[in-house]
Amino acid sequence: MSTRTRAPGNRRLGVLISGRGSNLQAIIDAIAERRLDAEIAVVVSSRPDAPGLERARRAGIGTVAFSHQDYDSRDAFDAAIARELERRDVGLVCLAGFMRLLGSRFVAAFPNAILNVHPSLLPAFRGLDAQRQAWEHGVRVSGATVHIVTPELDDGPIVRQAVVPVLPTDTADSLAARILVEEHRIYPEAIQAVLDGGWTIDGRRFVERP
Ligand code: GAR
């Protein structure tokens, strides 16, 4: 079944991080270099000490940190983030190393308007430390995926993927470093494609206008 969908109502991004924020930086750079026609309305962190927050501040972008310990339930934590994003009129939510699973209410509040970047060729190696999982499994290729977020972990329609060969000399860390280069390349491309619209969701498939 094909579902006709609309591009997000505006080009204002809310970028959610938990750590170093290199994918956030790739998005900041793509906007500055005009490869991505968008603006970052806010950077939200699940940790007040996330190094990525400094990248946002340096770029003059507003930041907010939410600690899940401050909330009674996951729903309350999610609702606080959703309120902040709505207050900033965010049209597209971009998870960039955001290490907390968002519940179905949050996902429903931004229908087909949440993206995630994951360091494997999904549906292989969901969850934490995907690069090490792939390396330990002995696959010959791995890569990076950008997908639309559903309530399931690392699931949802795939917008962009990039393949990265696993070399005989690789360690999990060297593989992760090459995958990261591809994440930085495909995430801004995927955001641009979603913002530009003209796509539909057909079952699990993200179908772009030819
Ligand atoms: C990235 O490799 C991203 O793909 C991964 O966390 C890292 C964050 O790095 N995300 C996941 O594993 C989500 N399941 P960054 O903070 O430098 O962007």
Residues whose N, C-alpha, C, O or C-beta is under 5 A from the ligand:
A	BS01	GAR	G19 R20 G21 S22 N23 L24 A96 G97 V117 H118 P119 G127
